Amino acid sequence: MAFHEFPKGFYWGAATASYQIEGAWNEDGKSESIWDRFSHTPGRIRRGETGDRACDHYHRWRSDLDLMKGMGLNAYRFSLSWPRIMPQGRGRVNSKGLGFYDRLVDGLLKRGITPFVTLYHWDLPMAVQDAGGWLNRRTTQWFAEYAATTVRCLGDRVKYWMTINEPGVVSVCGYENDWHAPGAKDVSTGHQVFHHLILAHGRAVRACRAVRPKCLYGIAPNLNMVYPARETTGDRRRADAFWTESVAGQMESILHGRYPASLLRKWKKAGEEFVVLPGDAKEMSPPIDFLGVNYYFNVVVPGKRTGGFWAASRAVRRTDLDWPDYPRGLKDLLLKITRHYGRIPLVITENGAAYFSDKPRQGRVKDEKRIAYLRGHIRAIREAIEGGVDLRGYLVWTLLDNFEWSSGYKPRFGLIHTDFKTQKRTLKDSAYFYGKIARNNGVGF
């Protein structure tokens, strides 16, 4: 078995999001978020579960960081809770809320772990939502002010910053359908929200650079590799259209401040136009220092429809969410991004697999399927690097089993098992597997 070493300084870590792990939803001055309101609304979340306590990370962060260090991780991506830092979304800063993240950053650095911080991972303050939320163009400026405030405080120790996590998912799942908070259901509304999210990203990058020019700034969109079901003209045309809508629509807006012309024509024909003001193109696309890539599965078009996603008939295995496990899709995606948009510094900011049956038995969680998933995708990124991709790190989703949005606590993505009744943590076999790779900066295939 050959040992494959990764580039020196490569980041091996895990990723989390504030609402999914922190709990303490109304402690120390934190205000209500749209996910607090959404999860407290009957019928919205599986079995009526909420993130009120989640993994109780707000109180257990020190021991969670110790687990990371013990695994050998050298990077950790986490998000800041906007309503914890600015309860009204703007204006007054909650010193206790910001202090939590101040201590968290110091704790990571003390353990030799590099922080990757996401400014917005979906938990919008209800005060901002009540003022129109992401449909209100003023929210883009409020977000920039919040971003600059946190970067001013933490940017002396945090180098890597991401503005927004998965703007495409926010607009589709929160506004085009009602799977996520705030639970709207209107396609045109979703388009306008997406535009405002990208505008907010651009304004935030500029505001943050003004106070901390030496930090590195990016964004973390959700991206899928798209294949035609068959090598026919019709299937290739439909696959190209899906790529344009799902990937190019995000990449073009982030990098170039524009939307693909074919996409705009499609929306106009369907009566799904949105407002773009003069000057938006320049504001929404400042140069970025790196691009986060959230990747879980590939897409095959036309394919059958499964669980709200296009199923991938090429996949050999599937996760318990019925998502395809097709590692080559990640390799092909990274190569295609590099080919189309240049050799942008990339970081895999989310990649992982959910299984429902992860349970400790005699103090051990045997999650062989997750190990196979990770092995395949790590091999894929190694091949992408060999193919010329400038990849700087790989962050597994996720560190801990946690609150998985509208699915509640059933899907378990974690490298570490969480007993949600006792909050006991148990490292899964995948944690030991991944930790060995992190410590050795390489893997044997």
Buried (B, 14 or more C-beta within 10 A) or exposed (E): EEEBEBEEEBBBBBBBBBBBBBBBBEBEBBBBBBBBBBBBEEEBBEEEBBBBBBBBBBBBBEEBBEBBBEBBBBBBBBBBBBBBBBBBBBEEBBEEBBEBBBEBBEBBEEBEBBBBBBBBBBBBBBBBBEBEBBBBBEBBBBBBBBBBBBBBBBBEEBBBBBBBBBBBBBBBBBBBBBBBBBBBEBBBBBBBBBBBBBBBBBBBBBBBBEBBEEBBBBBBBBBBBBBBBBEEEEBBEBBBBBBBBBBBBBBBBBBEBBBBEBBBEBBEEEEBEBEBEEEBBEBBBBEBBBBBBBBBBBBBBBBEEBEEBBBBEBBEBBBBBBBBBBBBBBBBBBBBBBEEBEEBBBBBBBBBBBBEEBEBEEEEBBBEBBBBBBBBBBBBBBBBBEEEBBBBBBBBBBBBBBBBBBBBBBBBBBBBBBEBEEBEBBBBBBBBBBBBBBEBBBBEE
